[in-house]
């Protein structure tokens, strides 16, 4: 059985507010437990302990946890939700490092490794592996190993009840068999705990991420189904009146020609018929663009042919300039539902034309490699601020004037590209225009 990779940054989540609160409660529990243990040992078992130094170390943990509590309360008041990532990821990791050093100081004052409470190192290691990122978890593990080595080699404060074991562990000049045994067992066990906890935690978070993506895809599919139903209904309802208008306009044109009507009137009638044909084409494209064109066959097509197919239905195609990268593979062919994919790209080109001044050009930069097609559509418009860029692609969100667009072009294009295994990304800055970056994987 192949084990998953040790570190996958895109899988592992950073500490969230709920895990941070859990860690807060655990640290308070540690403070209370340490105080109870000191009281029992010093006053119950009559073992003299350096109480001032010990209480100072416990005080460091308590004060840092109080500051940590205040920080989390402020984040919560600002609206941070339980499952949201903390803005300061290093805070939790730093507190875990403080806990390791505090435990080392307490063990130093109470017989070192001879003190059975040294096993609480494993609690710190397991918490780090479960809460923080793998990089921090392994950093804390390395720090803990260093602390264990220090306790094995440095003369710690003895305790009468543990004096024999303490003397056996610390009297020798070199490494003894018990010391090596302690070190090897600790390094091995703690490394295994860190490894498998980080891996399993990462797999759980990866599964949560996949479930979230599946829910989002399901929501998008429902929206697409609604749009497809709307488009089909509109096409059905408009078919009859449009046919009537077509017949009437044709007969009207013939009658006006027989009566020698002015040329301007005949042009107006011709314009009505041409606009009617355009409405029919738009309705046909709506039924294709709202989905993935399930009934359309996959055709092998080159990138140049795909761009030419896209430009066939573009208004003011003369304003579009196509630039192909010098290292582009001209003969590479891709299997695509050509009409659906071309309509998706056509929407982006038309948006770029609408956003650019009437006397400017829109540039399409293309490149074909061994594994993907890259198409960048760059306009000469005013660009978009960050808050608008974040919402681009939402259904019915548009920056155009009322009556100029419904805000569906980018949304439908994004869905088509996603269903083809590709991606659509926008890069924009105010005053510098916008670039729509399309990436399509090569399917042979």
C-alpha positions in Angstrom: 0.0 0.0 0.0 1.4 3.3 -1.1 1.5 5.9 1.7 0.4 9.5 0.8 3.0 12.2 0.5 4.5 13.7 3.7 3.7 17.3 2.9 1.1 18.7 0.5 0.7 22.4 1.1 -2.6 22.6 -0.9 -4.2 20.0 1.4 -3.4 21.1 4.9 -5.5 23.8 6.4 -4.2 26.5 8.7 -5.5 26.8 12.3 -9.2 27.9 12.4 -11.0 29.7 15.1 -12.7 26.5 16.5 -9.4 24.6 16.8 -7.8 27.7 18.3 -10.5 27.8 21.0 -10.0 24.1 21.6 -6.3 24.7 22.1 -7.1 27.6 24.5 -9.1 25.3 26.7 -6.4 22.7 26.6 -3.8 25.1 27.8 -6.0 26.2 30.7 -6.4 22.5 31.6 -2.6 22.1 31.5 -2.1 25.1 33.9 -4.6 23.6 36.3 -3.0 20.2 36.1 0.5 21.5 36.7 -0.6 23.4 39.7 -2.4 20.4 41.2 0.6 18.1 40.5 2.9 20.6 42.3 0.6 20.9 45.3 0.3 17.1 45.6 4.1 16.4 45.3 5.3 19.3 47.4 2.7 19.3 50.2 1.2 15.8 50.0 4.4 13.7 49.4 6.6 16.2 51.3 9.0 16.6 48.4 10.8 19.9 48.5 10.5 21.7 45.1 11.9 25.0 43.9 8.4 26.5 44.0 9.4 30.0 42.9 10.9 28.9 39.6 8.2 26.4 39.0 5.4 28.9 39.6 7.2 31.4 37.3 7.1 28.9 34.4 3.5 28.1 35.0 2.8 31.8 35.2 4.3 32.3 31.8 1.9 29.8 30.4 -1.1 31.4 32.2 -0.2 34.9 31.1 0.4 34.0 27.5 -2.9 32.1 27.4 -4.7 35.1 28.9 -3.3 37.3 26.1 -4.2 34.6 23.6 -7.8 34.5 25.0 -8.1 38.3 24.5 -6.8 38.1 21.0 -9.4 35.4 20.0 -12.2 37.4 21.6 -11.3 40.4 19.5 -11.3 38.2 16.3 -14.7 36.8 17.3 -16.1 40.3 17.8 -14.9 41.4 14.4 -17.0 38.6 12.8 -14.5 35.7 12.4 -16.5 32.5 12.2 -15.6 29.2 13.8 -14.5 27.4 10.6 -12.6 30.4 9.2 -8.8 30.6 9.2 -7.0 32.7 11.8 -5.3 35.8 10.4 -2.2 35.1 12.4 -1.3 31.4 11.8 2.0 31.7 13.7 0.3 32.6 17.0 -0.8 29.1 17.7 2.5 27.6 16.6 4.5 30.1 18.8 2.3 29.2 21.8 3.0 25.5 21.2 6.7 26.3 21.2 6.3 28.2 24.5 4.6 25.1 25.9 7.5 22.8 24.9 10.1 25.1 26.4 8.0 25.5 29.6 7.6 21.8 30.0 11.4 21.4 29.5 12.0 24.0 32.2 9.6 22.2 34.6 11.3 18.9 33.9 14.8 20.4 34.5 13.6 21.6 37.9 12.2 18.2 38.8 14.7 15.5 37.9 14.6 15.8 34.1 13.9 12.6 32.1 13.7 10.7 35.3 10.4 12.5 35.9 7.5 10.4 34.4 5.8 13.6 33.3 8.3 13.9 30.4 5.8 11.7 28.4 3.7 14.9 28.1 6.0 15.8 25.2 3.9 13.4 23.2 0.8 15.4 23.9 2.4 18.6 22.5 3.7 16.7 19.4 0.3 15.2 18.7 -1.5 18.6 19.1 0.9 20.3 16.8 0.5 17.6 14.1 -3.3 17.9 14.3 -3.7 21.7 14.4 -0.8 23.5 12.7 0.7 23.0 9.3 3.2 20.2 8.7 6.1 22.6 8.5 5.4 24.0 11.9 4.6 20.5 13.3 8.0 19.2 12.2 9.7 22.3 13.5 8.1 21.7 17.0 9.1 18.0 16.8 12.8 19.0 16.1 12.7 21.5 19.0 11.3 18.8 21.3 14.0 16.3 20.3 16.6 19.0 21.1 15.0 19.6 24.5 15.1 15.8 25.3 18.8 15.7 24.3 19.4 18.6 26.6 17.7 16.9 29.5 19.6 13.7 28.9 23.0 15.5 28.9 22.6 18.4 31.4 22.7 18.0 35.2 19.1 18.7 36.2 17.7 19.4 39.7 17.4 16.1 41.5 14.4 14.8 43.4 14.7 12.5 46.4 12.1 10.0 45.2 13.7 9.8 41.8 17.3 10.1 42.9 18.5 6.7 41.8 17.2 6.9 38.3 18.3 10.5 38.0 21.9 9.6 39.0 22.0 6.7 36.5 20.9 8.9 33.7 23.1 11.9 34.3 26.3 10.8 36.0 28.2 9.4 32.9 30.3 11.5 30.6 29.4 9.8 27.4 26.2 8.3 26.0 25.0 5.3 28.1 22.7 2.5 26.9 19.7 3.9 29.0 20.3 7.4 27.6 20.5 6.1 24.0 17.4 3.9 24.6 15.4 6.9 25.9 16.5 9.1 22.9 15.9 6.5 20.2 12.5 5.5 21.6 11.4 9.1 21.9 12.6 10.1 18.5 11.0 7.1 16.8 7.7 7.3 18.6 7.3 11.1 18.3 8.3 11.0 14.6 5.7 8.3 13.8 3.0 10.2 15.7 3.9 13.4 13.9 3.9 11.8 10.5 0.7 9.8 10.6 -1.2 12.5 12.4 -0.3 15.1 9.8 -1.1 12.7 7.0 -4.4 11.6 8.4 -5.4 15.2 9.3 -4.5 16.3 5.8 -6.6 13.5 4.2 -9.6 14.5 6.3 -9.2 18.1 5.3 -8.8 17.0 1.7 -12.0 15.1 1.9 -13.8 18.1 3.4 -12.5 20.2 0.6 -13.7 17.7 -2.0 -17.2 17.6 -0.4 -17.3 21.4 -0.5 -16.4 21.4 -4.2 -19.0 18.8 -4.9 -21.7 20.9 -3.2 -20.6 24.0 -5.1 -20.7 22.0 -8.4 -24.2 20.7 -7.5 -25.3 24.3 -6.9 -23.9 25.4 -10.2 -25.6 22.5 -12.0 -29.0 23.5 -10.5 -28.4 27.1 -11.7 -27.5 25.8 -15.2 -30.6 23.7 -15.3 -32.7 26.7 -14.3 -31.1 28.8 -17.1 -31.5 26.0 -19.6 -35.2 25.7 -18.7 -35.6 29.5 -19.0 -33.8 29.5 -22.4 -35.9 26.6 -23.7 -39.1 28.3 -22.5 -38.1 31.6 -24.0 -37.2 30.0 -27.4 -40.6 28.1 -27.4 -42.7 31.1 -26.5 -40.9 33.4 -28.9 -40.9 31.0 -31.8 -44.5 31.7 -32.9 -44.4 35.6 -32.8 -41.0 35.7 -34.5 -42.3 33.5 -37.3 -45.3 35.8 -37.7 -43.0 38.8 -37.7 -40.8 37.1 -40.4 -43.8 36.4 -42.7 -45.3 39.8 -42.2 -42.0 41.7 -42.8 -41.3 39.6 -46.0 -44.8 40.4 -47.4 -44.4 44.0 -46.4 -41.1 44.2 -48.2 -42.6 42.8 -51.4 -45.6 45.2 -51.2 -43.4 48.2 -50.7 -41.2 47.2 -53.7 -44.3 47.0 -55.9 -45.4 50.4 -54.8 -41.9 51.9 -55.4 -41.5 52.9 -51.8 -38.5 55.1 -50.8 -35.2 53.4 -50.5 -34.9 54.4 -46.8 -38.2 52.5 -46.0 -37.0 49.4 -47.8 -33.7 49.5 -45.8 -35.7 49.7 -42.6 -37.7 46.7 -43.6 -34.5 44.8 -44.4 -33.0 45.8 -41.1 -36.1 44.4 -39.3 -35.6 41.0 -41.1 -31.8 41.0 -40.4 -32.4 41.7 -36.7 -35.0 39.0 -36.6 -32.5 36.5 -37.9 -30.1 37.7 -35.3 -32.7 37.1 -32.6 -33.1 33.5 -33.8 -29.4 32.9 -33.7 -29.2 34.3 -30.1 -32.0 31.9 -29.0 -30.1 29.0 -30.6 -26.9 30.0 -28.8 -28.7 30.3 -25.5 -29.8 26.7 -25.5 -26.2 25.7 -26.3 -24.4 28.1 -24.0 -26.4 27.3 -20.9 -25.0 23.8 -20.7 -22.2 21.7 -21.9 -23.8 20.9 -25.3 -24.3 17.3 -24.4 -25.8 16.5 -27.8 -22.9 18.1 -29.7 -20.2 15.8 -31.1 -16.6 16.2 -30.2 -14.6 17.4 -33.2 -10.8 17.5 -33.7 -9.9 21.1 -34.4 -6.7 23.2 -34.4 -6.3 26.3 -32.3 -6.3 28.6 -35.4 -9.5 27.0 -36.7 -11.1 27.3 -33.2 -10.3 31.1 -33.1 -11.7 31.5 -36.6 -14.9 29.7 -35.6 -15.2 32.0 -32.5 -14.8 35.2 -34.6 -17.6 34.2 -37.0 -20.3 35.3 -34.7 -18.5 38.3 -33.2 -19.9 41.8 -33.9 -17.2 44.2 -35.1 -14.8 41.3 -35.7 -12.6 43.7 -37.7 -11.5 45.3 -34.3 -10.1 41.9 -33.1 -6.4 41.2 -33.6 -5.1 37.7 -33.2 -1.5 37.2 -32.1 0.0 33.6 -32.0 3.0 32.9 -29.9 6.1 32.1 -32.0 6.6 28.7 -30.2 3.0 27.7 -30.6 2.4 24.2 -32.1 0.2 25.0 -35.1 -0.6 21.3 -35.9 -1.9 20.4 -32.4 -5.5 19.3 -32.5 -8.0 19.2 -29.7 -11.3 17.3 -29.2 -14.0 19.8 -28.4 -17.7 20.5 -28.6 -16.8 23.3 -31.0 -20.0 25.3 -30.9 -20.3 25.4 -27.2 -16.6 26.2 -26.6 -16.6 28.8 -29.4 -19.7 30.4 -28.0 -18.0 30.6 -24.5 -14.9 32.3 -26.0 -17.1 34.5 -28.2 -18.8 35.9 -25.1 -15.5 36.9 -23.7 -14.4 38.5 -26.9 -17.7 40.4 -27.2 -17.4 41.6 -23.6 -13.8 42.9 -24.4 -15.1 44.8 -27.4 -17.9 46.3 -25.4 -15.5 47.4 -22.7 -13.0 48.9 -25.1 -13.3 52.3 -26.8 -14.9 52.2 -30.3 -11.6 53.2 -32.1 -9.5 50.6 -30.2 -8.7 46.9 -30.8 -9.1 43.8 -28.8 -6.1 41.4 -28.8 -6.4 37.6 -28.7 -3.1 36.0 -27.8 -3.0 32.2 -28.5 -0.5 29.5 -27.7 -0.7 25.7 -28.2 1.7 23.4 -26.3 1.9 19.6 -25.9 -0.7 19.6 -23.1 -2.9 22.7 -23.3 -4.2 25.6 -25.3 -3.8 29.1 -23.9 -6.0 32.0 -25.1 -5.8 35.5 -23.6 -8.4 38.1 -24.5 -7.1 41.6 -23.7 -9.3 44.7 -23.9 -8.5 48.4 -23.8 -11.1 49.3 -21.2 -10.9 51.0 -17.8 -10.1 47.8 -15.9 -11.8 46.6 -12.7 -11.2 47.2 -9.0 -10.6 44.3 -6.7 -14.1 44.2 -5.3 -15.6 43.9 -8.8 -13.0 41.4 -9.9 -14.0 39.1 -7.0 -17.6 39.0 -8.2 -16.9 38.6 -11.9 -18.5 35.4 -13.1 -21.5 35.5 -10.7 -24.8 34.9 -12.6 -26.6 38.1 -13.4 -23.8 40.3 -12.2 -22.7 42.8 -14.8 -20.9 46.2 -14.9 -22.7 47.2 -18.2 -25.4 49.8 -18.4 -29.0 48.6 -17.9 -30.2 47.0 -21.1 -26.7 46.2 -22.4 -26.3 42.8 -20.8 -27.7 40.3 -18.4 -24.5 39.3 -16.7 -24.6 35.7 -17.9 -21.8 35.6 -20.6 -18.9 35.2 -18.2 -20.8 32.8 -16.0 -21.7 30.6 -18.9 -18.2 30.7 -20.3 -16.7 29.8 -17.0 -19.0 26.8 -16.7 -18.2 25.5 -20.2 -14.5 25.8 -19.6 -14.7 24.1 -16.3 -16.7 21.2 -17.8 -14.0 20.8 -20.5 -11.4 20.5 -17.7 -10.1 24.0 -18.3 -10.1 27.3 -16.4 -11.1 30.9 -16.8 -9.2 33.6 -14.9 -9.4 37.4 -15.0 -6.4 39.7 -14.4 -7.3 43.4 -14.2 -6.2 46.7 -12.7 -8.0 50.0 -12.8 -6.8 52.0 -15.8 -4.9 49.1 -17.4 -7.7 47.1 -19.0 -8.6 43.4 -18.3 -7.2 40.1 -19.6 -9.4 37.0 -19.7 -7.1 34.0 -19.5 -8.5 30.7 -20.9 -6.7 27.4 -20.4 -8.0 24.3 -22.1 -6.3 20.9 -21.7 -5.4 19.1 -24.8 -7.5 16.0 -25.5 -6.4 13.7 -28.3 
